[in-house]
C-alpha cells in the first residue's frame, strides 16, 4: 500500500536564511588558538517525560506539532561521543590525554601528549558565511561521531620527510582540500525548527599534533578501546571533522580523522580522504564532491510504501528503556583470511544462486548470534545491513546521476531481518543467506530511496530512526548491524611518506546494538580487516565458535617488527 500526501497539509516553509553581514575573521587559513584545559562538564539530565532512545542514544524531546516551531535537542547518550552541542575545544598546548577508565597498571595503557592544537581553515573561502540544509537522509542520523585511522611505519630512507615536514604537509594540504570541501570547515547548528544544518563559516578544522609514548610494534590494535579510543582518534570538540597526527617513539606516524556522521557516510569520508592525499601529492582531485542536498528533495506530493513503517520509527513512538540495564559494548579488530571468506561464500551459495561475500558473511554472523541467549523457543535475533543508494539513484539525467554518485552526505538505508533462534539453528548457511538477500534486495532500487526521502519529509520536523536499533517486542533478542567498508582507500592514503601499513574505521557508537564493518587489508591480498563493536557475550561466541574465522589482529600480521 502506498501513501501520498500534499505538502500543503504540513504548512511548512522550506526557505533558507542566508546571512551577509558577518565576515570571515583573519587573513590566514591556519588559526592558532591559546587553549586551556578544563574539566569536562557533566552530561545534561534526561528529559522529564522519560523518552529515551534506549538502544542507541538518549533523546530529550518536546511534543511535536506539525507546522509549529519545534526544537529537538539530542541529549548526551550513555557514551560521550553522542553530543550535538559542539563547543570550542579547550586543550592546553602541552597536556596528557588519558582514557576515561585509565588504570595505571594496565599493560595496554600509555600516555599521549598534545604538542600543539590549532584550527585549519580553508585556504580559499567565500566572503560571507551561509547555511546548507541537510538532506532528508542525513536527518535519519543521530549526532554520532565516526572515526578512521591509518598507521605508517618510519621511513628509513635518507630522503624521508622529517616529522615537522609531515605535519606541515598535512596542514597545508588540509587547508587546500577544505577549499573544495568547504562545508567541512564549518559547523552543524540547529535551524528554527531544531533540525541540524551546516553553517559554512570557515571556523576551521581542529588539527591536533600529539606524541604517544609507545612503539608501533607494541600497540595492541586488537583492543582499540584501550589503545585507540580517546588517544589516537580525536574527539569531535567542535565543527564537522577533527584531525590528529600522532608521533610514536619508534618514529611511526598515525593519522586519524573524526567525522560528524550526520553529514558524512563512509563513501563521503572516502571521497574526502582520497582528495586530501591527492592534494598533498600535488595532483588534481579526481572526484569533486557535491553538497547539493536538493538533489535528494522529496517528491511533490510525497509518496511512499507503508513498508517503511516496518523499517523506521519516529522517536515519539519509541518505548522507554528498561529501568536499568548494564549492557556495554566493546571494540575488537580481527582479520579474516581470503580463504575463509571464499569458503563462507561457497557455503552460502549454490550452483544456481551465488551470494555476495558480504551477504554470506552477514548470514554467518546471524547464525552465530542465534547461539546466544536462553532456551526460549520464541526468542529472536535480528541482523541489519547498511545499504548505500549512491549507485542506485540515477536522477533525471546524466548530470544528476553524477551529482548523486559524488554527493557528500548520507545515502543509506538499514533493512533488517528477524528470525527465531531455533529456526536459525536448523537452517543451512545458504538458507540464512537467502533471507539476508531477500531483505537487502527489497531496498536495492531507486524507488526505495526516493520513498525513504518522502517518509522522512512526512514526519518532519520529528526525527526518525531505524527500527533495528530497538527492542520493540517482548521476544526481540539482540541485533547487530553489518556494514561494508571495502571502499576504504588505504592504498591511496599516501601523503609523501609511503603507504599505510594498516587502516581501519573506528566507530564505538554506544548503545546496545552491535556493529560490524569489514574492510580491505592493507596487504592487498584479499583478506579482510573486521572492526566489531559488540556485547561481551557476542565476543565470547566469536572466541568459542568462530575463532577459526576471526583471527585477532596482531602486528605480526602486518610484518611490523
PALO-951840 format. One record per residue (C-alpha): residue number from 1; x, y, z. Coordinates in steps of 0.02 Angstrom, whole numbers. Layout:
REM PALO-951840
PT num      u      v      w
PT NUM      X      Y      Z
...
END
This chain:
REM PALO-951840
PT num      u      v      w
PT   1      0      0      0
PT   2     63    173    -43
PT   3     35    337     48
PT   4     34    502    -47
PT   5     12    670     37
PT   6      1    852    -13
PT   7    134    961     66
PT   8      3   1097     95
PT   9    -55    995    245
PT  10    114   1018    327
PT  11    111   1207    323
PT  12    300   1223    322
PT  13    415   1342    235
PT  14    568   1268    152
PT  15    657   1435    132
PT  16    837   1460    184
PT  17    907   1603    283
PT  18   1072   1672    220
PT  19   1173   1798    318
PT  20   1278   1926    227
PT  21   1331   2037    370
PT  22   1463   1929    453
PT  23   1637   1920    382
PT  24   1769   1788    397
PT  25   1896   1842    526
PT  26   2081   1828    497
PT  27   2178   1828    337
PT  28   2269   1664    356
PT  29   2200   1490    336
PT  30   2286   1418    490
PT  31   2219   1490    651
PT  32   2316   1459    811
PT  33   2219   1468    974
PT  34   2279   1487   1151
PT  35   2190   1339   1229
PT  36   2164   1295   1411
PT  37   2119   1131   1490
PT  38   1958   1124   1591
PT  39   1866    977   1662
PT  40   1726    913   1555
PT  41   1555    970   1614
PT  42   1432    836   1670
PT  43   1306    774   1543
PT  44   1133    852   1541
PT  45    994    756   1628
PT  46    867    657   1528
PT  47    704    744   1488
PT  48    565    742   1617
PT  49    448    641   1507
PT  50    573    498   1511
PT  51    578    471   1323
PT  52    742    386   1279
PT  53    814    306   1125
PT  54    857    154   1228
PT  55    959     54   1104
PT  56   1069    189   1034
PT  57   1059    359   1116
PT  58    958    459   1239
PT  59    845    594   1172
PT  60    761    741   1254
PT  61    611    794   1151
PT  62    465    913   1152
PT  63    290    869   1098
PT  64    279    875    909
PT  65    156    987    819
PT  66    160    985    629
PT  67    191   1159    562
PT  68    250   1232    726
PT  69    422   1288    779
PT  70    493   1135    865
PT  71    660   1101    945
PT  72    739    930    955
PT  73    883    929   1074
PT  74    977    766   1071
PT  75   1048    746   1245
PT  76   1206    655   1287
PT  77   1199    466   1267
PT  78   1273    345   1389
PT  79   1434    367   1289
PT  80   1515    535   1266
PT  81   1531    528   1077
PT  82   1345    567   1053
PT  83   1344    755   1079
PT  84   1250    879    970
PT  85   1304   1037   1059
PT  86   1481   1057    994
PT  87   1586   1179   1091
PT  88   1757   1255   1069
PT  89   1898   1137   1112
PT  90   1991   1189   1267
PT  91   2155   1096   1271
PT  92   2322   1151   1336
PT  93   2463   1165   1212
PT  94   2550   1027   1309
PT  95   2448    904   1410
PT  96   2415    719   1428
PT  97   2265    628   1358
PT  98   2205    480   1459
PT  99   2064    356   1437
PT 100   1911    382   1546
PT 101   1939    211   1625
PT 102   2126    237   1642
PT 103   2211    109   1752
PT 104   2391    144   1798
PT 105   2449    -36   1787
PT 106   2354    -78   1628
PT 107   2484   -159   1513
PT 108   2393    -89   1361
PT 109   2396     89   1426
PT 110   2514    228   1377
PT 111   2518    417   1379
PT 112   2480    535   1235
PT 113   2547    712   1247
PT 114   2471    850   1141
PT 115   2613    954   1069
PT 116   2504   1078    976
PT 117   2322   1109    932
PT 118   2255   1234    805
PT 119   2113   1261    685
PT 120   2143   1246    498
PT 121   2028   1349    389
PT 122   2002   1333    201
PT 123   2138   1422    102
PT 124   2008   1497    -15
PT 125   1836   1536     55
PT 126   1682   1640     12
PT 127   1674   1812     91
PT 128   1509   1782    181
PT 129   1450   1636    284
PT 130   1299   1537    227
PT 131   1194   1387    275
PT 132   1170   1219    190
PT 133   1020   1114    243
PT 134   1049    930    273
PT 135    956    809    160
PT 136    811    705    224
PT 137    926    554    226
PT 138   1051    648    334
PT 139    911    685    457
PT 140    895    498    493
PT 141   1066    502    578
PT 142   1084    550    762
PT 143   1235    651    820
PT 144   1362    511    810
PT 145   1549    528    786
PT 146   1635    405    668
PT 147   1822    391    653
PT 148   1957    318    541
PT 149   2144    297    571
PT 150   2298    244    473
PT 151   2466    180    536
PT 152   2628    223    444
PT 153   2796    144    483
PT 154   2950    253    497
PT 155   3031    276    327
PT 156   3218    241    346
PT 157   3257    316    176
PT 158   3383    457    192
PT 159   3269    568     89
PT 160   3119    534    202
PT 161   3022    681    272
PT 162   3053    737    449
PT 163   2907    736    569
PT 164   2898    925    561
PT 165   2885    918    371
PT 166   2750    785    383
PT 167   2645    894    498
PT 168   2669   1048    388
PT 169   2621    947    233
PT 170   2462    885    316
PT 171   2412   1059    374
PT 172   2444   1143    207
PT 173   2357   1009    105
PT 174   2210   1007    228
PT 175   2186   1195    206
PT 176   2190   1171     18
PT 177   2068   1025     11
PT 178   1947   1116    126
PT 179   1926   1245    -13
PT 180   1840   1108   -114
PT 181   1757   1027     37
PT 182   1712   1197    110
PT 183   1564   1145    221
PT 184   1684   1033    320
PT 185   1767   1192    384
PT 186   1602   1245    462
PT 187   1491   1176    599
PT 188   1320   1098    621
PT 189   1191   1209    705
PT 190   1002   1194    731
PT 191    882   1293    622
PT 192    719   1371    684
PT 193    635   1200    683
PT 194    776   1123    783
PT 195    839   1024    633
PT 196   1028   1021    603
PT 197   1102   1124    462
PT 198   1282   1160    409
PT 199   1341   1336    447
PT 200   1479   1370    321
PT 201   1581   1497    418
PT 202   1760   1433    390
PT 203   1791   1421    577
PT 204   1908   1281    532
PT 205   1952   1102    573
PT 206   2038   1061    736
PT 207   2211    990    700
PT 208   2299    903    844
PT 209   2484    859    840
PT 210   2524    733    975
PT 211   2657    612   1036
PT 212   2619    437   1101
PT 213   2738    354   1223
PT 214   2731    186   1135
PT 215   2810     95    988
PT 216   2704     37    842
PT 217   2758   -144    872
PT 218   2688   -134   1049
PT 219   2522    -55   1001
PT 220   2384   -184   1030
PT 221   2265   -147    887
PT 222   2156   -296    932
PT 223   2093   -199   1084
PT 224   2057    -24   1015
PT 225   1955     27   1168
PT 226   2116     28   1269
PT 227   2240     83   1136
PT 228   2148    189   1007
PT 229   1990    264   1081
PT 230   2019    435   1158
PT 231   2204    428   1118
PT 232   2239    406    933
PT 233   2069    457    862
PT 234   2018    633    916
PT 235   1855    684    995
PT 236   1747    800    892
PT 237   1751    951   1006
PT 238   1690   1075    877
PT 239   1644   1077    695
PT 240   1612    939    569
PT 241   1779    847    568
PT 242   1935    839    677
PT 243   2110    780    632
PT 244   2250    709    737
PT 245   2426    659    686
PT 246   2522    563    819
PT 247   2708    527    826
PT 248   2761    364    908
PT 249   2926    330    996
PT 250   2987    222    853
PT 251   2960    361    725
PT 252   2797    288    658
PT 253   2651    404    623
PT 254   2464    378    650
PT 255   2344    490    556
PT 256   2162    493    610
PT 257   2004    589    568
PT 258   1840    602    665
PT 259   1681    646    569
PT 260   1507    700    619
PT 261   1402    558    546
PT 262   1253    675    517
PT 263   1344    745    366
PT 264   1466    606    322
PT 265   1437    425    275
PT 266   1578    303    235
PT 267   1582    345     49
PT 268   1587    532     86
PT 269   1730    501    207
PT 270   1823    402     74
PT 271   1800    540    -56
PT 272   1872    668     64
PT 273   2020    560    118
PT 274   2068    519    -61
PT 275   2057    702   -113
PT 276   2164    756     35
PT 277   2301    634    -14
PT 278   2292    688   -196
PT 279   2316    871   -147
PT 280   2464    825    -36
PT 281   2548    744   -187
PT 282   2511    895   -298
PT 283   2382    801   -401
PT 284   2212    859   -456
PT 285   2062    800   -357
PT 286   1989    655   -454
PT 287   1816    659   -375
PT 288   1737    830   -347
PT 289   1605    819   -210
PT 290   1429    887   -224
PT 291   1349    968    -71
PT 292   1186    999   -161
PT 293   1060    924    -39
PT 294    915    972   -154
PT 295    966    826   -265
PT 296    880    720   -131
PT 297    725    828   -117
PT 298    558    741    -85
PT 299    432    716   -224
PT 300    279    826   -241
PT 301    171    757   -168
PT 302    274    641    -58
PT 303    234    459    -90
PT 304    299    304      0
PT 305    260    123     30
PT 306    193     77    202
PT 307    335    -49    223
PT 308    444     98    277
PT 309    347     97    440
PT 310    420    -76    470
PT 311    598    -11    444
PT 312    596    161    527
PT 313    508    237    675
PT 314    478    417    737
PT 315    565    447    903
PT 316    397    486    987
PT 317    347    304    957
PT 318    498    229   1042
PT 319    454    149   1209
PT 320    553    198   1365
PT 321    703     90   1405
PT 322    709    -32   1550
PT 323    730     50   1719
PT 324    910     -7   1716
PT 325   1025   -105   1604
PT 326   1211   -134   1606
PT 327   1245   -189   1429
PT 328   1410   -118   1371
PT 329   1486   -143   1200
PT 330   1671   -174   1171
PT 331   1775   -149   1014
PT 332   1892   -277    937
PT 333   1985   -285    772
PT 334   2008   -452    684
PT 335   2068   -509    515
PT 336   1985   -643    407
PT 337   2087   -733    276
PT 338   2033   -733     94
PT 339   2018   -922    104
PT 340   1891   -909    246
PT 341   1793   -776    154
PT 342   1785   -882     -3
PT 343   1734  -1034     98
PT 344   1589   -940    180
PT 345   1532   -880     10
PT 346   1540  -1057    -58
PT 347   1435  -1123     86
PT 348   1308   -984     65
PT 349   1289  -1011   -123
PT 350   1227  -1147   -239
PT 351   1256  -1184   -422
PT 352   1102  -1079   -461
PT 353   1123   -935   -339
PT 354   1289   -854   -294
PT 355   1279   -740   -143
PT 356   1395   -594   -117
PT 357   1537   -605      7
PT 358   1455   -477    122
PT 359   1286   -565    120
PT 360   1372   -732    154
PT 361   1469   -654    298
PT 362   1310   -573    367
PT 363   1220   -741    361
PT 364   1362   -819    460
PT 365   1352   -681    591
PT 366   1163   -705    605
PT 367   1178   -892    636
PT 368   1315   -857    762
PT 369   1207   -729    852
PT 370   1068   -859    871
PT 371   1180   -962    988
PT 372   1170   -827   1120
PT 373   1031   -815   1248
PT 374    910   -928   1340
PT 375    810  -1078   1280
PT 376    652   -979   1244
PT 377    587  -1052   1079
PT 378    508   -884   1035
PT 379    667   -783   1059
PT 380    725   -697    901
PT 381    886   -623    832
PT 382    895   -477    713
PT 383   1027   -425    589
PT 384   1032   -267    485
PT 385   1136   -222    333
PT 386   1183    -44    285
PT 387   1139    -20    102
PT 388   1210    125      1
PT 389   1098    205   -130
PT 390   1233    301   -224
PT 391   1238    184   -372
PT 392   1051    153   -368
PT 393    991    333   -389
PT 394   1000    390   -569
PT 395    911    558   -565
PT 396    831    636   -718
PT 397    988    650   -823
PT 398   1173    610   -829
PT 399   1221    766   -731
PT 400   1105    721   -587
PT 401   1170    542   -587
PT 402   1347    610   -567
PT 403   1294    727   -427
PT 404   1211    584   -335
PT 405   1362    470   -354
PT 406   1479    606   -287
PT 407   1356    676   -160
PT 408   1435    720      7
PT 409   1315    660    139
PT 410   1217    507    189
PT 411   1130    400     58
PT 412   1098    249    168
PT 413    958    131    217
PT 414    960     -4    350
PT 415    845   -151    309
PT 416    847   -295    432
PT 417    787   -472    456
PT 418    711   -554    608
PT 419    702   -741    642
PT 420    677   -858    789
PT 421    840   -925    856
PT 422    791  -1107    847
PT 423    746  -1085    663
PT 424    916  -1009    628
PT 425    998  -1157    714
PT 426    909  -1278    597
PT 427    940  -1181    436
PT 428   1091  -1204    325
PT 429   1203  -1056    290
PT 430   1132  -1049    114
PT 431    955  -1035    182
PT 432   1004   -895    301
PT 433   1097   -807    159
PT 434    937   -815     56
PT 435    846   -723    195
PT 436    982   -590    201
PT 437    974   -572     12
PT 438    785   -554     16
PT 439    776   -409    140
PT 440    927   -321     64
PT 441    864   -340   -114
PT 442    699   -255    -72
PT 443    795    -94    -38
PT 444    921   -104   -181
PT 445    825      7   -302
PT 446    792    191   -335
PT 447    610    186   -282
PT 448    658    129   -107
PT 449    773    277    -78
PT 450    651    402   -154
PT 451    517    330    -42
PT 452    630    344    110
PT 453    661    528     71
PT 454    471    552     64
PT 455    445    456    227
PT 456    563    574    318
PT 457    477    725    239
PT 458    307    672    303
PT 459    372    654    481
PT 460    475    813    491
PT 461    520    901    599
PT 462    512    747    711
PT 463    668    639    687
PT 464    653    458    635
PT 465    774    315    664
PT 466    799    137    604
PT 467    693      9    697
PT 468    833   -120    705
PT 469    912    -21    847
PT 470    766    -51    965
PT 471    685   -197   1053
PT 472    502   -159   1017
PT 473    427   -329   1054
PT 474    443   -442   1204
PT 475    527   -583   1108
PT 476    652   -468   1021
PT 477    827   -528   1052
PT 478    991   -441   1014
PT 479   1030   -355    850
PT 480   1189   -325    751
PT 481   1210   -207    603
PT 482   1336   -256    469
PT 483   1418   -132    351
PT 484   1538   -146    205
PT 485   1695    -42    224
PT 486   1775   -109     65
PT 487   1788     66     -7
PT 488   1914    124    123
PT 489   2053    198     15
PT 490   2200    126    110
PT 491   2317    115    -40
PT 492   2275    294    -90
PT 493   2319    367     80
PT 494   2493    421     28
PT 495   2549    595     81
PT 496   2731    579     31
PT 497   2800    453    156
PT 498   2733    289     90
PT 499   2578    183    106
PT 500   2499    147    275
PT 501   2534    -23    349
PT 502   2361    -28    424
PT 503   2196     66    415
PT 504   2027     46    499
PT 505   1865    133    537
PT 506   1836    167    722
PT 507   1653    176    773
PT 508   1616    144    957
PT 509   1440    212    941
PT 510   1372    165   1112
PT 511   1201     90   1149
PT 512   1164    -96   1146
PT 513   1153   -134    960
PT 514   1309   -218    892
PT 515   1405   -154    741
PT 516   1524   -242    621
PT 517   1614   -172    469
PT 518   1727   -268    351
PT 519   1870   -176    264
PT 520   2009   -223    143
PT 521   2175   -270    217
PT 522   2322   -155    182
PT 523   2414   -312    124
PT 524   2302   -306    -30
PT 525   2290   -496    -34
PT 526   2101   -516    -21
PT 527   2098   -531    169
PT 528   1975   -428    269
PT 529   2006   -320    421
PT 530   1849   -326    528
PT 531   1805   -198    661
PT 532   1672   -256    783
PT 533   1581   -166    924
PT 534   1486   -299   1019
PT 535   1425   -360   1188
PT 536   1544   -468   1287
PT 537   1435   -622   1261
PT 538   1447   -598   1072
PT 539   1635   -581   1083
PT 540   1635   -741   1184
PT 541   1537   -827   1045
PT 542   1668   -772    919
PT 543   1806   -841   1029
PT 544   1718  -1006   1063
PT 545   1631  -1045    898
PT 546   1713   -939    764
PT 547   1896   -924    810
PT 548   1940  -1018    651
PT 549   1864   -873    553
PT 550   1901   -720    661
PT 551   2087   -702    695
PT 552   2142   -569    821
PT 553   2238   -432    733
PT 554   2421   -431    784
PT 555   2567   -328    724
PT 556   2648   -486    657
PT 557   2507   -498    529
PT 558   2570   -336    451
PT 559   2753   -379    474
PT 560   2782   -241    599
PT 561   2942   -292    690
END
